Amino acid sequence: MKMFSKDGIEMMEVKSIQQDGSNLLMKGKIMGSMATSIVIKPEDCWQALKLIGWKLLLRMPAILFQGYRRASTANSK
């Protein structure tokens, strides 16, 4: 998964997200060159949920399905 700035510049490429005990471990590259491992604690996940808000959280299944369809279409071309 890649994350981009509004200008289309690649900011981070996430290679994997795994469980590490009670935490999540996200591995990737920042700015295309700096390898990094980011630890996300359960309380950080809760804070992220507060940032997302309930309205967006309820919309997430539709967003995920839309992403699945776009990825499937891109892979079949």
C-alpha positions as CSV (number, residue, x, y, z in Angstrom):
1,M,0.0,0.0,0.0
2,K,1.3,3.4,-0.9
3,M,0.4,6.7,0.7
4,F,0.8,10.0,-1.3
5,S,0.7,13.7,-0.6
6,K,-1.9,15.9,-2.2
7,D,0.7,16.7,-4.8
8,G,1.0,13.0,-5.8
9,I,4.4,12.5,-4.1
10,E,4.9,9.1,-2.6
11,M,5.3,9.6,1.2
12,M,5.3,6.0,2.5
13,E,5.0,2.5,1.1
14,V,3.6,0.0,3.7
15,K,5.1,-3.5,3.1
16,S,3.3,-5.3,5.9
17,I,1.2,-4.9,9.0
18,Q,1.5,-7.8,11.5
19,Q,0.5,-8.5,15.1
20,D,3.4,-8.3,17.5
21,G,2.0,-9.3,20.9
22,S,-0.7,-6.8,21.7
23,N,0.7,-4.3,19.3
24,L,0.7,-3.9,15.5
25,L,4.0,-3.7,13.7
26,M,3.9,-1.8,10.4
27,K,7.0,-2.2,8.1
28,G,7.7,0.0,5.1
29,K,9.7,2.7,3.5
30,I,9.4,6.4,4.1
31,M,10.0,8.8,1.1
32,G,11.1,5.8,-1.0
33,S,14.4,5.1,0.8
34,M,14.2,5.0,4.6
35,A,13.2,1.5,5.8
36,T,11.2,1.7,9.0
37,S,9.3,-0.4,11.5
38,I,6.4,1.4,13.3
39,V,4.9,0.1,16.5
40,I,1.2,0.8,16.9
41,K,-0.1,0.2,20.4
42,P,-3.7,-0.6,21.3
43,E,-4.3,2.9,22.7
44,D,-2.9,4.3,19.4
45,C,-5.5,2.3,17.5
46,W,-8.2,3.8,19.8
47,Q,-6.9,7.3,19.1
48,A,-7.0,6.6,15.3
49,L,-10.6,5.5,15.7
50,K,-11.4,8.9,17.3
51,L,-9.7,10.6,14.4
52,I,-11.7,8.6,11.8
53,G,-15.0,9.2,13.6
54,W,-18.1,7.0,13.6
55,K,-19.5,8.3,10.3
56,L,-16.4,7.3,8.3
57,L,-16.0,4.1,10.2
58,L,-19.5,3.0,9.2
59,R,-18.6,3.9,5.6
60,M,-15.4,1.8,5.6
61,P,-17.0,-1.4,4.2
62,A,-18.1,0.6,1.1
63,I,-14.7,2.2,0.8
64,L,-12.9,-1.2,1.1
65,F,-15.2,-2.7,-1.5
66,Q,-14.5,0.2,-3.9
67,G,-10.8,-0.3,-3.4
68,Y,-11.2,-4.1,-4.0
69,R,-13.0,-3.4,-7.3
70,R,-10.4,-0.9,-8.5
71,A,-7.5,-3.2,-7.6
72,S,-9.2,-6.1,-9.4
73,T,-9.8,-4.1,-12.5
74,A,-6.2,-2.8,-12.5
75,N,-4.8,-6.3,-12.1
76,S,-7.0,-7.7,-14.9
77,K,-5.7,-5.2,-17.5
